[in-house]
């Protein structure tokens, strides 16, 4: 019984984590030049990492294998690229 309960809990956790991944090709296609940082976060979720220099911010969603990188100037999208997102 304990094994079945653990399996059920693990499966439920995976479903929740998979649902949290908003970095999909469909969502990435919604990103447009001129969108605000908060608008992008609403579409893709919280970024994995961000670097900021002066008024420029570069954020990445995803990992080394599959990611979206978005560059902001004054908190507005100026450039966005993607690698292996589905």
C-alpha positions as CSV (number, residue, x, y, z in Angstrom):
1,X,0.0,0.0,0.0
2,X,2.8,2.4,0.8
3,X,4.5,1.8,-2.5
4,X,1.2,2.6,-4.4
5,X,0.8,5.8,-2.4
6,X,4.4,6.9,-3.1
7,X,3.9,6.1,-6.8
8,X,0.6,8.1,-6.9
9,X,2.3,11.0,-5.1
10,X,5.3,11.0,-7.5
11,X,3.0,10.8,-10.6
12,X,1.0,13.7,-9.3
13,X,4.1,15.8,-8.7
14,X,5.3,15.1,-12.2
15,X,2.0,16.3,-13.6
16,X,2.1,19.5,-11.6
17,X,5.7,20.2,-12.7
18,X,5.0,19.5,-16.3
19,X,2.0,21.9,-16.2
20,X,4.3,24.6,-14.8
21,X,6.6,24.5,-17.9
22,X,5.2,27.3,-20.0
23,X,8.1,27.5,-22.4
24,X,6.5,25.9,-25.4
25,X,6.6,26.9,-29.1
26,X,3.0,28.0,-28.8
27,X,3.7,30.4,-25.9
28,X,7.0,31.6,-27.4
29,X,5.1,32.6,-30.6
30,X,3.1,35.0,-28.4
31,X,6.2,37.0,-27.5
32,X,6.5,40.2,-29.5
33,X,9.0,43.1,-29.7
34,X,7.7,45.9,-27.5
35,X,6.0,43.6,-24.9
36,X,6.8,44.5,-21.3
37,X,8.8,42.2,-19.0
38,X,5.7,41.4,-16.9
39,X,3.7,40.5,-20.0
40,X,6.4,38.0,-21.0
41,X,6.5,36.5,-17.5
42,X,2.7,36.1,-17.7
43,X,3.2,34.1,-21.0
44,X,6.3,32.1,-20.2
45,X,6.5,32.1,-16.4
46,X,9.4,33.2,-14.3
47,X,12.7,33.1,-16.1
48,X,15.4,30.6,-15.2
49,X,18.0,33.4,-15.0
50,X,18.5,37.1,-15.9
51,X,21.6,39.3,-16.3
52,X,21.3,43.1,-16.2
53,X,23.7,45.7,-17.5
54,X,22.7,49.4,-17.4
55,X,19.1,49.6,-18.9
56,X,19.5,46.2,-20.7
57,X,18.3,42.9,-19.3
58,X,18.8,39.5,-20.8
59,X,16.7,36.6,-19.5
60,X,16.6,32.9,-20.3
61,X,13.8,30.4,-19.9
62,X,14.7,26.8,-19.9
63,X,18.1,25.0,-19.9
64,X,21.1,24.5,-22.2
65,X,19.3,22.0,-24.4
66,X,16.0,23.8,-24.8
67,X,15.5,27.5,-24.1
68,X,14.2,30.9,-25.0
69,X,16.4,34.0,-24.5
70,X,14.8,37.4,-24.5
71,X,16.6,40.8,-24.3
72,X,14.9,43.8,-22.9
73,X,15.7,47.5,-23.1
74,X,13.8,49.7,-20.5
75,X,11.8,46.6,-19.7
76,X,10.5,46.1,-23.2
77,X,11.4,43.2,-25.5
78,X,13.9,44.2,-28.2
79,X,15.1,40.8,-29.3
80,X,14.1,37.2,-28.7
81,X,15.5,33.8,-29.8
82,X,14.7,30.2,-29.1
83,X,16.5,26.9,-29.3
84,X,14.8,23.5,-29.5
85,X,11.5,24.4,-27.8
86,X,8.4,22.4,-28.7
